[in-house]
């Protein structure tokens, strides 16, 4: 990750956006690719879905996945701490 903000142009769902952030261009390209793949999947399942609704579903799914991963990480970290305590006793 860079210390300075960079501009990155991304085409998502046939629209171009400019993002500003510290992430690398490679990271932003990967995020753009994943977003377009997920949008395509949503459009295949529901061809008549409006772009705004598809974006809301995409965001909802992304936050849901993030929360599940965070819960798993917390559980793993909790188990590791418990194992450390058991090994000390």
Gaussian input, Z-matrix of N, CA and C with variables (Angstrom, degrees):
# hf/3-21g

backbone

0 1
 N
 C     1     B1
 C     2     B2     1     A1
 N     3     B3     2     A2     1     D1
 C     4     B4     3     A3     2     D2
 C     5     B5     4     A4     3     D3
 N     6     B6     5     A5     4     D4
 C     7     B7     6     A6     5     D5
 C     8     B8     7     A7     6     D6
 N     9     B9     8     A8     7     D7
 C    10    B10     9     A9     8     D8
 C    11    B11    10    A10     9     D9
 N    12    B12    11    A11    10    D10
 C    13    B13    12    A12    11    D11
 C    14    B14    13    A13    12    D12
 N    15    B15    14    A14    13    D13
 C    16    B16    15    A15    14    D14
 C    17    B17    16    A16    15    D15
 N    18    B18    17    A17    16    D16
 C    19    B19    18    A18    17    D17
 C    20    B20    19    A19    18    D18
 N    21    B21    20    A20    19    D19
 C    22    B22    21    A21    20    D20
 C    23    B23    22    A22    21    D21
 N    24    B24    23    A23    22    D22
 C    25    B25    24    A24    23    D23
 C    26    B26    25    A25    24    D24
 N    27    B27    26    A26    25    D25
 C    28    B28    27    A27    26    D26
 C    29    B29    28    A28    27    D27
 N    30    B30    29    A29    28    D28
 C    31    B31    30    A30    29    D29
 C    32    B32    31    A31    30    D30
 N    33    B33    32    A32    31    D31
 C    34    B34    33    A33    32    D32
 C    35    B35    34    A34    33    D33
 N    36    B36    35    A35    34    D34
 C    37    B37    36    A36    35    D35
 C    38    B38    37    A37    36    D36
 N    39    B39    38    A38    37    D37
 C    40    B40    39    A39    38    D38
 C    41    B41    40    A40    39    D39
 N    42    B42    41    A41    40    D40
 C    43    B43    42    A42    41    D41
 C    44    B44    43    A43    42    D42
 N    45    B45    44    A44    43    D43
 C    46    B46    45    A45    44    D44
 C    47    B47    46    A46    45    D45
 N    48    B48    47    A47    46    D46
 C    49    B49    48    A48    47    D47
 C    50    B50    49    A49    48    D48
 N    51    B51    50    A50    49    D49
 C    52    B52    51    A51    50    D50
 C    53    B53    52    A52    51    D51
 N    54    B54    53    A53    52    D52
 C    55    B55    54    A54    53    D53
 C    56    B56    55    A55    54    D54
 N    57    B57    56    A56    55    D55
 C    58    B58    57    A57    56    D56
 C    59    B59    58    A58    57    D57
 N    60    B60    59    A59    58    D58
 C    61    B61    60    A60    59    D59
 C    62    B62    61    A61    60    D60
 N    63    B63    62    A62    61    D61
 C    64    B64    63    A63    62    D62
 C    65    B65    64    A64    63    D63
 N    66    B66    65    A65    64    D64
 C    67    B67    66    A66    65    D65
 C    68    B68    67    A67    66    D66
 N    69    B69    68    A68    67    D67
 C    70    B70    69    A69    68    D68
 C    71    B71    70    A70    69    D69
 N    72    B72    71    A71    70    D70
 C    73    B73    72    A72    71    D71
 C    74    B74    73    A73    72    D72
 N    75    B75    74    A74    73    D73
 C    76    B76    75    A75    74    D74
 C    77    B77    76    A76    75    D75
 N    78    B78    77    A77    76    D76
 C    79    B79    78    A78    77    D77
 C    80    B80    79    A79    78    D78
 N    81    B81    80    A80    79    D79
 C    82    B82    81    A81    80    D80
 C    83    B83    82    A82    81    D81
 N    84    B84    83    A83    82    D82
 C    85    B85    84    A84    83    D83
 C    86    B86    85    A85    84    D84
 N    87    B87    86    A86    85    D85
 C    88    B88    87    A87    86    D86
 C    89    B89    88    A88    87    D87
 N    90    B90    89    A89    88    D88
 C    91    B91    90    A90    89    D89
 C    92    B92    91    A91    90    D90
 N    93    B93    92    A92    91    D91
 C    94    B94    93    A93    92    D92
 C    95    B95    94    A94    93    D93
 N    96    B96    95    A95    94    D94
 C    97    B97    96    A96    95    D95
 C    98    B98    97    A97    96    D96
 N    99    B99    98    A98    97    D97
 C   100   B100    99    A99    98    D98
 C   101   B101   100   A100    99    D99
 N   102   B102   101   A101   100   D100
 C   103   B103   102   A102   101   D101
 C   104   B104   103   A103   102   D102
 N   105   B105   104   A104   103   D103
 C   106   B106   105   A105   104   D104
 C   107   B107   106   A106   105   D105
 N   108   B108   107   A107   106   D106
 C   109   B109   108   A108   107   D107
 C   110   B110   109   A109   108   D108
 N   111   B111   110   A110   109   D109
 C   112   B112   111   A111   110   D110
 C   113   B113   112   A112   111   D111
 N   114   B114   113   A113   112   D112
 C   115   B115   114   A114   113   D113
 C   116   B116   115   A115   114   D114
 N   117   B117   116   A116   115   D115
 C   118   B118   117   A117   116   D116
 C   119   B119   118   A118   117   D117
 N   120   B120   119   A119   118   D118
 C   121   B121   120   A120   119   D119
 C   122   B122   121   A121   120   D120
 N   123   B123   122   A122   121   D121
 C   124   B124   123   A123   122   D122
 C   125   B125   124   A124   123   D123
 N   126   B126   125   A125   124   D124
 C   127   B127   126   A126   125   D125
 C   128   B128   127   A127   126   D126
 N   129   B129   128   A128   127   D127
 C   130   B130   129   A129   128   D128
 C   131   B131   130   A130   129   D129
 N   132   B132   131   A131   130   D130
 C   133   B133   132   A132   131   D131
 C   134   B134   133   A133   132   D132
 N   135   B135   134   A134   133   D133
 C   136   B136   135   A135   134   D134
 C   137   B137   136   A136   135   D135
 N   138   B138   137   A137   136   D136
 C   139   B139   138   A138   137   D137
 C   140   B140   139   A139   138   D138
 N   141   B141   140   A140   139   D139
 C   142   B142   141   A141   140   D140
 C   143   B143   142   A142   141   D141
 N   144   B144   143   A143   142   D142
 C   145   B145   144   A144   143   D143
 C   146   B146   145   A145   144   D144
 N   147   B147   146   A146   145   D145
 C   148   B148   147   A147   146   D146
 C   149   B149   148   A148   147   D147
 N   150   B150   149   A149   148   D148
 C   151   B151   150   A150   149   D149
 C   152   B152   151   A151   150   D150
 N   153   B153   152   A152   151   D151
 C   154   B154   153   A153   152   D152
 C   155   B155   154   A154   153   D153
 N   156   B156   155   A155   154   D154
 C   157   B157   156   A156   155   D155
 C   158   B158   157   A157   156   D156
 N   159   B159   158   A158   157   D157
 C   160   B160   159   A159   158   D158
 C   161   B161   160   A160   159   D159
 N   162   B162   161   A161   160   D160
 C   163   B163   162   A162   161   D161
 C   164   B164   163   A163   162   D162
 N   165   B165   164   A164   163   D163
 C   166   B166   165   A165   164   D164
 C   167   B167   166   A166   165   D165
 N   168   B168   167   A167   166   D166
 C   169   B169   168   A168   167   D167
 C   170   B170   169   A169   168   D168
 N   171   B171   170   A170   169   D169
 C   172   B172   171   A171   170   D170
 C   173   B173   172   A172   171   D171
 N   174   B174   173   A173   172   D172
 C   175   B175   174   A174   173   D173
 C   176   B176   175   A175   174   D174
 N   177   B177   176   A176   175   D175
 C   178   B178   177   A177   176   D176
 C   179   B179   178   A178   177   D177
 N   180   B180   179   A179   178   D178
 C   181   B181   180   A180   179   D179
 C   182   B182   181   A181   180   D180
 N   183   B183   182   A182   181   D181
 C   184   B184   183   A183   182   D182
 C   185   B185   184   A184   183   D183
 N   186   B186   185   A185   184   D184
 C   187   B187   186   A186   185   D185
 C   188   B188   187   A187   186   D186
 N   189   B189   188   A188   187   D187
 C   190   B190   189   A189   188   D188
 C   191   B191   190   A190   189   D189
 N   192   B192   191   A191   190   D190
 C   193   B193   192   A192   191   D191
 C   194   B194   193   A193   192   D192
 N   195   B195   194   A194   193   D193
 C   196   B196   195   A195   194   D194
 C   197   B197   196   A196   195   D195
 N   198   B198   197   A197   196   D196
 C   199   B199   198   A198   197   D197
 C   200   B200   199   A199   198   D198
 N   201   B201   200   A200   199   D199
 C   202   B202   201   A201   200   D200
 C   203   B203   202   A202   201   D201
 N   204   B204   203   A203   202   D202
 C   205   B205   204   A204   203   D203
 C   206   B206   205   A205   204   D204
 N   207   B207   206   A206   205   D205
 C   208   B208   207   A207   206   D206
 C   209   B209   208   A208   207   D207
 N   210   B210   209   A209   208   D208
 C   211   B211   210   A210   209   D209
 C   212   B212   211   A211   210   D210
 N   213   B213   212   A212   211   D211
 C   214   B214   213   A213   212   D212
 C   215   B215   214   A214   213   D213
 N   216   B216   215   A215   214   D214
 C   217   B217   216   A216   215   D215
 C   218   B218   217   A217   216   D216
 N   219   B219   218   A218   217   D217
 C   220   B220   219   A219   218   D218
 C   221   B221   220   A220   219   D219
 N   222   B222   221   A221   220   D220
 C   223   B223   222   A222   221   D221
 C   224   B224   223   A223   222   D222
 N   225   B225   224   A224   223   D223
 C   226   B226   225   A225   224   D224
 C   227   B227   226   A226   225   D225
 N   228   B228   227   A227   226   D226
 C   229   B229   228   A228   227   D227
 C   230   B230   229   A229   228   D228
 N   231   B231   230   A230   229   D229
 C   232   B232   231   A231   230   D230
 C   233   B233   232   A232   231   D231
 N   234   B234   233   A233   232   D232
 C   235   B235   234   A234   233   D233
 C   236   B236   235   A235   234   D234
 N   237   B237   236   A236   235   D235
 C   238   B238   237   A237   236   D236
 C   239   B239   238   A238   237   D237
 N   240   B240   239   A239   238   D238
 C   241   B241   240   A240   239   D239
 C   242   B242   241   A241   240   D240
 N   243   B243   242   A242   241   D241
 C   244   B244   243   A243   242   D242
 C   245   B245   244   A244   243   D243
 N   246   B246   245   A245   244   D244
 C   247   B247   246   A246   245   D245
 C   248   B248   247   A247   246   D246
 N   249   B249   248   A248   247   D247
 C   250   B250   249   A249   248   D248
 C   251   B251   250   A250   249   D249
 N   252   B252   251   A251   250   D250
 C   253   B253   252   A252   251   D251
 C   254   B254   253   A253   252   D252
 N   255   B255   254   A254   253   D253
 C   256   B256   255   A255   254   D254
 C   257   B257   256   A256   255   D255
 N   258   B258   257   A257   256   D256
 C   259   B259   258   A258   257   D257
 C   260   B260   259   A259   258   D258
 N   261   B261   260   A260   259   D259
 C   262   B262   261   A261   260   D260
 C   263   B263   262   A262   261   D261
 N   264   B264   263   A263   262   D262
 C   265   B265   264   A264   263   D263
 C   266   B266   265   A265   264   D264

   B1=1.4469
   B2=1.5276
   B3=1.3123
   B4=1.4597
   B5=1.5191
   B6=1.3306
   B7=1.4627
   B8=1.5181
   B9=1.3282
   B10=1.4632
   B11=1.5216
   B12=1.3086
   B13=1.4591
   B14=1.5199
   B15=1.3246
   B16=1.4536
   B17=1.5177
   B18=1.3149
   B19=1.4587
   B20=1.5210
   B21=1.3303
   B22=1.4592
   B23=1.5179
   B24=1.3344
   B25=1.4650
   B26=1.5150
   B27=1.3279
   B28=1.4600
   B29=1.5182
   B30=1.3288
   B31=1.4628
   B32=1.5169
   B33=1.3137
   B34=1.4612
   B35=1.5144
   B36=1.3281
   B37=1.4551
   B38=1.5205
   B39=1.3194
   B40=1.4693
   B41=1.5205
   B42=1.3099
   B43=1.4587
   B44=1.5284
   B45=1.3259
   B46=1.4591
   B47=1.5242
   B48=1.3264
   B49=1.4580
   B50=1.5260
   B51=1.3114
   B52=1.4602
   B53=1.5229
   B54=1.3238
   B55=1.4568
   B56=1.5230
   B57=1.3066
   B58=1.4581
   B59=1.5193
   B60=1.3279
   B61=1.4508
   B62=1.5107
   B63=1.3014
   B64=1.4574
   B65=1.5294
   B66=1.3214
   B67=1.4620
   B68=1.5224
   B69=1.3236
   B70=1.4617
   B71=1.5266
   B72=1.3176
   B73=1.4638
   B74=1.5266
   B75=1.3193
   B76=1.4706
   B77=1.5309
   B78=1.3205
   B79=1.4648
   B80=1.5297
   B81=1.3181
   B82=1.4661
   B83=1.5243
   B84=1.3372
   B85=1.4691
   B86=1.5256
   B87=1.3184
   B88=1.4662
   B89=1.5222
   B90=1.3253
   B91=1.4695
   B92=1.5252
   B93=1.3225
   B94=1.4660
   B95=1.5227
   B96=1.3234
   B97=1.4675
   B98=1.5278
   B99=1.3266
   B100=1.4661
   B101=1.5258
   B102=1.3274
   B103=1.4687
   B104=1.5219
   B105=1.3307
   B106=1.4584
   B107=1.5270
   B108=1.3290
   B109=1.4680
   B110=1.5232
   B111=1.3303
   B112=1.4663
   B113=1.5276
   B114=1.3287
   B115=1.4680
   B116=1.5219
   B117=1.3268
   B118=1.4686
   B119=1.5254
   B120=1.3263
   B121=1.4661
   B122=1.5237
   B123=1.3338
   B124=1.4685
   B125=1.5243
   B126=1.3346
   B127=1.4701
   B128=1.5306
   B129=1.3371
   B130=1.4651
   B131=1.5229
   B132=1.3260
   B133=1.4623
   B134=1.5202
   B135=1.3203
   B136=1.4740
   B137=1.5296
   B138=1.3311
   B139=1.4710
   B140=1.5287
   B141=1.3133
   B142=1.4665
   B143=1.5276
   B144=1.3209
   B145=1.4619
   B146=1.5335
   B147=1.3114
   B148=1.4681
   B149=1.5319
   B150=1.3178
   B151=1.4688
   B152=1.5248
   B153=1.3232
   B154=1.4659
   B155=1.5259
   B156=1.3319
   B157=1.4646
   B158=1.5272
   B159=1.3303
   B160=1.4635
   B161=1.5283
   B162=1.3255
   B163=1.4660
   B164=1.5250
   B165=1.3392
   B166=1.4705
   B167=1.5284
   B168=1.3198
   B169=1.4678
   B170=1.5233
   B171=1.3166
   B172=1.4566
   B173=1.5291
   B174=1.3239
   B175=1.4662
   B176=1.5273
   B177=1.3242
   B178=1.4639
   B179=1.5263
   B180=1.3393
   B181=1.4633
   B182=1.5268
   B183=1.3266
   B184=1.4675
   B185=1.5264
   B186=1.3358
   B187=1.4675
   B188=1.5234
   B189=1.3158
   B190=1.4595
   B191=1.5301
   B192=1.3333
   B193=1.4642
   B194=1.5250
   B195=1.3223
   B196=1.4643
   B197=1.5268
   B198=1.3152
   B199=1.4592
   B200=1.5246
   B201=1.3345
   B202=1.4663
   B203=1.5263
   B204=1.3325
   B205=1.4622
   B206=1.5203
   B207=1.3331
   B208=1.4644
   B209=1.5274
   B210=1.3350
   B211=1.4639
   B212=1.5239
   B213=1.3392
   B214=1.4609
   B215=1.5232
   B216=1.3245
   B217=1.4584
   B218=1.5239
   B219=1.3227
   B220=1.4620
   B221=1.5199
   B222=1.3287
   B223=1.4652
   B224=1.5271
   B225=1.3240
   B226=1.4642
   B227=1.5205
   B228=1.3343
   B229=1.4697
   B230=1.5218
   B231=1.3214
   B232=1.4605
   B233=1.5125
   B234=1.3312
   B235=1.4615
   B236=1.5216
   B237=1.3297
   B238=1.4670
   B239=1.5248
   B240=1.3255
   B241=1.4661
   B242=1.5214
   B243=1.3418
   B244=1.4648
   B245=1.5207
   B246=1.3367
   B247=1.4623
   B248=1.5242
   B249=1.3383
   B250=1.4669
   B251=1.5183
   B252=1.3221
   B253=1.4702
   B254=1.5232
   B255=1.3397
   B256=1.4622
   B257=1.5217
   B258=1.3306
   B259=1.4631
   B260=1.5271
   B261=1.3373
   B262=1.4636
   B263=1.5246
   B264=1.3153
   B265=1.4792
   B266=1.4994
   A1=109.02
   A2=116.66
   A3=122.37
   A4=110.70
   A5=114.84
   A6=119.75
   A7=112.15
   A8=116.64
   A9=120.27
   A10=110.46
   A11=115.17
   A12=120.10
   A13=110.19
   A14=114.77
   A15=121.60
   A16=108.45
   A17=115.48
   A18=120.79
   A19=108.11
   A20=115.57
   A21=121.14
   A22=108.54
   A23=116.68
   A24=121.06
   A25=108.46
   A26=115.42
   A27=121.36
   A28=109.46
   A29=115.61
   A30=120.80
   A31=107.47
   A32=115.29
   A33=121.47
   A34=107.61
   A35=115.83
   A36=119.73
   A37=113.05
   A38=117.33
   A39=123.38
   A40=113.88
   A41=117.48
   A42=121.49
   A43=107.76
   A44=116.29
   A45=120.31
   A46=110.01
   A47=114.51
   A48=122.19
   A49=108.41
   A50=116.51
   A51=121.43
   A52=107.50
   A53=114.92
   A54=121.72
   A55=108.65
   A56=116.30
   A57=121.71
   A58=107.44
   A59=116.09
   A60=119.40
   A61=111.61
   A62=115.47
   A63=122.06
   A64=112.96
   A65=118.01
   A66=121.32
   A67=110.88
   A68=115.42
   A69=120.39
   A70=110.41
   A71=115.42
   A72=120.74
   A73=109.86
   A74=116.78
   A75=120.64
   A76=111.04
   A77=116.40
   A78=121.04
   A79=110.36
   A80=115.79
   A81=120.44
   A82=111.49
   A83=117.60
   A84=120.99
   A85=110.19
   A86=116.36
   A87=120.64
   A88=110.76
   A89=117.08
   A90=120.98
   A91=110.00
   A92=116.90
   A93=121.36
   A94=110.68
   A95=116.28
   A96=120.86
   A97=110.82
   A98=116.75
   A99=120.54
   A100=111.54
   A101=116.48
   A102=119.71
   A103=110.98
   A104=116.72
   A105=119.85
   A106=111.73
   A107=116.93
   A108=120.17
   A109=110.71
   A110=116.68
   A111=120.37
   A112=111.27
   A113=117.56
   A114=120.21
   A115=110.56
   A116=116.89
   A117=120.92
   A118=110.99
   A119=115.78
   A120=119.79
   A121=110.90
   A122=116.66
   A123=120.26
   A124=111.05
   A125=116.34
   A126=120.70
   A127=111.06
   A128=117.56
   A129=120.73
   A130=110.45
   A131=115.93
   A132=120.76
   A133=110.71
   A134=116.45
   A135=122.59
   A136=109.21
   A137=117.50
   A138=120.36
   A139=114.49
   A140=118.06
   A141=120.80
   A142=113.40
   A143=117.48
   A144=120.06
   A145=110.06
   A146=115.76
   A147=121.34
   A148=108.99
   A149=116.06
   A150=120.22
   A151=112.27
   A152=117.14
   A153=120.34
   A154=110.84
   A155=116.98
   A156=120.44
   A157=110.74
   A158=116.66
   A159=120.47
   A160=110.10
   A161=116.81
   A162=120.89
   A163=111.02
   A164=116.78
   A165=120.41
   A166=109.94
   A167=117.40
   A168=120.47
   A169=111.06
   A170=116.01
   A171=120.76
   A172=110.59
   A173=116.94
   A174=121.11
   A175=110.83
   A176=117.02
   A177=121.19
   A178=110.04
   A179=115.82
   A180=120.15
   A181=111.41
   A182=116.82
   A183=120.56
   A184=110.86
   A185=116.80
   A186=119.72
   A187=110.95
   A188=116.98
   A189=120.79
   A190=110.28
   A191=116.50
   A192=120.49
   A193=110.84
   A194=116.85
   A195=121.04
   A196=110.67
   A197=116.96
   A198=121.35
   A199=111.15
   A200=117.13
   A201=120.63
   A202=110.96
   A203=116.50
   A204=120.05
   A205=111.05
   A206=117.29
   A207=120.94
   A208=110.49
   A209=116.76
   A210=120.32
   A211=110.69
   A212=116.97
   A213=120.96
   A214=110.93
   A215=116.13
   A216=121.13
   A217=110.60
   A218=116.71
   A219=120.72
   A220=110.80
   A221=116.19
   A222=120.81
   A223=110.15
   A224=116.68
   A225=121.30
   A226=110.74
   A227=116.59
   A228=120.32
   A229=111.14
   A230=117.14
   A231=121.18
   A232=111.42
   A233=117.00
   A234=120.93
   A235=110.98
   A236=116.91
   A237=120.55
   A238=110.39
   A239=117.19
   A240=120.55
   A241=110.77
   A242=116.74
   A243=120.15
   A244=110.54
   A245=117.26
   A246=120.93
   A247=111.02
   A248=116.95
   A249=120.37
   A250=110.43
   A251=117.21
   A252=121.33
   A253=110.49
   A254=116.23
   A255=120.05
   A256=110.96
   A257=116.62
   A258=120.16
   A259=112.01
   A260=117.30
   A261=120.90
   A262=111.36
   A263=116.30
   A264=120.02
   A265=113.05
   D1=140.67
   D2=178.63
   D3=-85.44
   D4=159.50
   D5=175.68
   D6=-87.06
   D7=-18.68
   D8=-178.29
   D9=-107.08
   D10=149.63
   D11=178.07
   D12=-69.99
   D13=142.15
   D14=176.98
   D15=-127.07
   D16=151.44
   D17=175.16
   D18=-94.21
   D19=140.22
   D20=178.55
   D21=-138.01
   D22=125.05
   D23=176.82
   D24=-94.73
   D25=132.61
   D26=-178.59
   D27=-133.14
   D28=136.19
   D29=173.30
   D30=-98.17
   D31=114.28
   D32=-178.57
   D33=-127.12
   D34=120.28
   D35=179.20
   D36=57.06
   D37=45.30
   D38=177.52
   D39=65.45
   D40=21.69
   D41=176.68
   D42=-134.62
   D43=142.49
   D44=-178.75
   D45=-99.23
   D46=133.67
   D47=179.21
   D48=-124.33
   D49=150.42
   D50=172.72
   D51=-114.08
   D52=122.30
   D53=179.10
   D54=-108.89
   D55=146.43
   D56=176.90
   D57=-122.17
   D58=127.03
   D59=179.96
   D60=-173.92
   D61=-178.37
   D62=-176.28
   D63=-95.93
   D64=-4.32
   D65=-178.47
   D66=-70.51
   D67=154.22
   D68=-179.96
   D69=-70.53
   D70=159.83
   D71=177.15
   D72=-60.87
   D73=-38.15
   D74=179.39
   D75=-61.99
   D76=-42.71
   D77=177.64
   D78=-60.84
   D79=-46.80
   D80=-178.64
   D81=-64.54
   D82=-37.44
   D83=176.90
   D84=-63.48
   D85=-41.49
   D86=179.56
   D87=-64.72
   D88=-43.85
   D89=178.25
   D90=-61.95
   D91=-43.86
   D92=179.46
   D93=-60.64
   D94=-44.68
   D95=179.65
   D96=-61.49
   D97=-46.16
   D98=179.80
   D99=-63.05
   D100=-41.53
   D101=179.16
   D102=-62.00
   D103=-44.66
   D104=179.88
   D105=-65.42
   D106=-37.00
   D107=176.48
   D108=-63.35
   D109=-45.82
   D110=-179.86
   D111=-66.02
   D112=-40.03
   D113=177.37
   D114=-62.33
   D115=-40.45
   D116=177.44
   D117=-61.59
   D118=-42.80
   D119=178.63
   D120=-61.49
   D121=-43.62
   D122=178.72
   D123=-62.68
   D124=-40.64
   D125=-179.64
   D126=-67.31
   D127=-33.09
   D128=177.28
   D129=-67.59
   D130=-41.93
   D131=-179.27
   D132=-70.33
   D133=-42.70
   D134=-178.04
   D135=-130.72
   D136=82.96
   D137=-175.44
   D138=-59.27
   D139=-26.45
   D140=-176.96
   D141=-91.23
   D142=4.07
   D143=-176.94
   D144=-66.17
   D145=137.96
   D146=176.91
   D147=-73.26
   D148=150.74
   D149=-178.82
   D150=-57.83
   D151=-40.26
   D152=179.99
   D153=-63.74
   D154=-42.77
   D155=178.49
   D156=-65.37
   D157=-39.42
   D158=178.07
   D159=-63.48
   D160=-39.91
   D161=179.09
   D162=-64.80
   D163=-39.96
   D164=178.32
   D165=-64.75
   D166=-44.07
   D167=177.93
   D168=-62.32
   D169=-41.92
   D170=178.95
   D171=-61.20
   D172=-45.79
   D173=178.85
   D174=-64.10
   D175=-42.93
   D176=179.67
   D177=-60.20
   D178=-47.50
   D179=-179.86
   D180=-63.19
   D181=-39.61
   D182=180.00
   D183=-63.96
   D184=-44.59
   D185=178.86
   D186=-66.55
   D187=-37.10
   D188=178.19
   D189=-62.74
   D190=-45.67
   D191=178.56
   D192=-63.69
   D193=-41.26
   D194=179.37
   D195=-62.05
   D196=-43.79
   D197=179.76
   D198=-63.28
   D199=-42.98
   D200=178.09
   D201=-61.99
   D202=-42.68
   D203=179.52
   D204=-65.70
   D205=-38.47
   D206=178.53
   D207=-65.84
   D208=-40.93
   D209=178.11
   D210=-62.94
   D211=-41.14
   D212=177.84
   D213=-63.62
   D214=-43.00
   D215=179.12
   D216=-63.14
   D217=-44.15
   D218=178.13
   D219=-61.19
   D220=-41.24
   D221=179.16
   D222=-64.74
   D223=-44.30
   D224=179.03
   D225=-62.50
   D226=-45.32
   D227=178.53
   D228=-63.61
   D229=-38.47
   D230=177.50
   D231=-64.17
   D232=-42.08
   D233=178.16
   D234=-65.12
   D235=-39.05
   D236=179.08
   D237=-64.54
   D238=-41.80
   D239=178.91
   D240=-65.03
   D241=-40.54
   D242=178.20
   D243=-63.23
   D244=-40.68
   D245=178.66
   D246=-63.93
   D247=-39.34
   D248=177.45
   D249=-61.25
   D250=-44.50
   D251=-179.67
   D252=-63.02
   D253=-43.09
   D254=-179.35
   D255=-63.96
   D256=-38.11
   D257=-179.29
   D258=-70.06
   D259=-28.03
   D260=178.55
   D261=-76.42
   D262=-30.21
   D263=-175.28
   D264=-77.64

